[in-house]
Amino acid sequence: MKIGLLVHSHTGNTLSVAEQLKDKLIKNGHVVELRKLEPVGGENKNEIDINRIQFKPEPEISGFDYVIVGAPVRGFSISPVLAAYLNKVPTLKGQKVDLFVTQAFPHSWMGGNNAIKQMKKSCEQKGAVIGETAIVNWKSKKRDALIQELLTQLGNK
Ligand SMILES: Cc1cc2nc3c(=O)[nH]c(=O)nc-3n(C[C@H](O)[C@H](O)[C@H](O)COP(=O)(O)O)c2cc1C
């Protein structure tokens, strides 16, 4: 399959998971393109008004058999950068999409679950069909195990 990995990552945690996932998917015989969301002028971590977040060029996520979207949790919610991007995507009609987040806190109720819920809603509003979802709690003692779980869950296509 041709798989698009769309990632927002500021300090590199989400990107490092996406890179491991990319390697695994390639080993499983897929063609993978990793695209990073880079707002114009760099990211302002305090910007929560999604209308003020622009991308140039706007990363394409059409033309893939499968799309995987990864982002950090921000303020117990979807990252504004990803929210801005999903808001601009014209359509995801029929597109199969997996979602994952990384978050600092050790428990998923501390933002991860809500961020995934919001990401799911934004994608579904554009017509996507959501498959797997995963959360990596960066400060959890189980972090490495969570990453391995994610690689199994999202990487075995
Ligand atoms: C503005 C801001 C808000 C954050 N809010 C949360 C939060 O609500 N819950 C949480 O667990 N982590 C929160 N974090 C931590 C990030 O989600 C976490 O460090 C993530 O792994 C960073 O991913 P990245 O390195 O790919 O940018 C926040 C970080 C920032 C900068």
The ligand as an SDF file (V2000), in Angstrom:
LIG
                    3D

 31 33  0  0  0  0  0  0  0  0999 V2000
    1.6390   24.0590   25.1980 C   0  0  0  0  0  0  0  0  0  0  0  0
    1.7580   22.6090   25.5860 C   0  0  0  0  0  0  0  0  0  0  0  0
    0.6660   21.9570   26.1570 C   0  0  0  0  0  0  0  0  0  0  0  0
    0.7580   20.6130   26.5350 C   0  0  0  0  0  0  0  0  0  0  0  0
   -0.3280   19.9890   27.0920 N   0  0  0  0  0  0  0  0  0  0  0  0
   -0.2350   18.6790   27.4830 C   0  0  0  0  0  0  0  0  0  0  0  0
   -1.3520   18.0050   28.0780 C   0  0  0  0  0  0  0  0  0  0  0  0
   -2.4400   18.5340   28.2290 O   0  0  0  0  0  0  0  0  0  0  0  0
   -1.1750   16.7120   28.4720 N   0  0  0  0  0  0  0  0  0  0  0  0
    0.0110   16.0450   28.3550 C   0  0  0  0  0  0  0  0  0  0  0  0
    0.1100   14.8830   28.7610 O   0  0  0  0  0  0  0  0  0  0  0  0
    1.0700   16.6540   27.7580 N   0  0  0  0  0  0  0  0  0  0  0  0
    0.9870   17.9530   27.3190 C   0  0  0  0  0  0  0  0  0  0  0  0
    2.0570   18.5710   26.7140 N   0  0  0  0  0  0  0  0  0  0  0  0
    3.2790   17.7860   26.4660 C   0  0  0  0  0  0  0  0  0  0  0  0
    3.3780   17.2150   25.0430 C   0  0  0  0  0  0  0  0  0  0  0  0
    2.1400   16.6700   24.6270 O   0  0  0  0  0  0  0  0  0  0  0  0
    4.4100   16.0880   24.9980 C   0  0  0  0  0  0  0  0  0  0  0  0
    5.6490   16.5210   25.5000 O   0  0  0  0  0  0  0  0  0  0  0  0
    4.5530   15.5380   23.5820 C   0  0  0  0  0  0  0  0  0  0  0  0
    5.1700   14.2620   23.6180 O   0  0  0  0  0  0  0  0  0  0  0  0
    5.4030   16.4720   22.7150 C   0  0  0  0  0  0  0  0  0  0  0  0
    5.4670   15.9460   21.4170 O   0  0  0  0  0  0  0  0  0  0  0  0
    6.5020   16.5080   20.3480 P   0  0  0  0  0  0  0  0  0  0  0  0
    7.9010   16.2870   20.9310 O   0  0  0  0  0  0  0  0  0  0  0  0
    6.2920   15.6430   19.1500 O   0  0  0  0  0  0  0  0  0  0  0  0
    6.2260   17.9390   20.1160 O   0  0  0  0  0  0  0  0  0  0  0  0
    1.9770   19.9010   26.3230 C   0  0  0  0  0  0  0  0  0  0  0  0
    3.0680   20.5680   25.7400 C   0  0  0  0  0  0  0  0  0  0  0  0
    2.9680   21.8990   25.3750 C   0  0  0  0  0  0  0  0  0  0  0  0
    4.1660   22.5780   24.7720 C   0  0  0  0  0  0  0  0  0  0  0  0
  1  2  1  0
  2  3  1  0
  2 30  2  0
  3  4  2  0
  4  5  1  0
  4 28  1  0
  5  6  2  0
  6  7  1  0
  6 13  1  0
  7  8  2  0
  7  9  1  0
  9 10  1  0
 10 11  2  0
 10 12  1  0
 12 13  2  0
 13 14  1  0
 14 15  1  0
 14 28  1  0
 15 16  1  0
 16 17  1  0
 16 18  1  0
 18 19  1  0
 18 20  1  0
 20 21  1  0
 20 22  1  0
 22 23  1  0
 23 24  1  0
 24 25  2  0
 24 26  1  0
 24 27  1  0
 28 29  2  0
 29 30  1  0
 30 31  1  0
M  END
$$$$
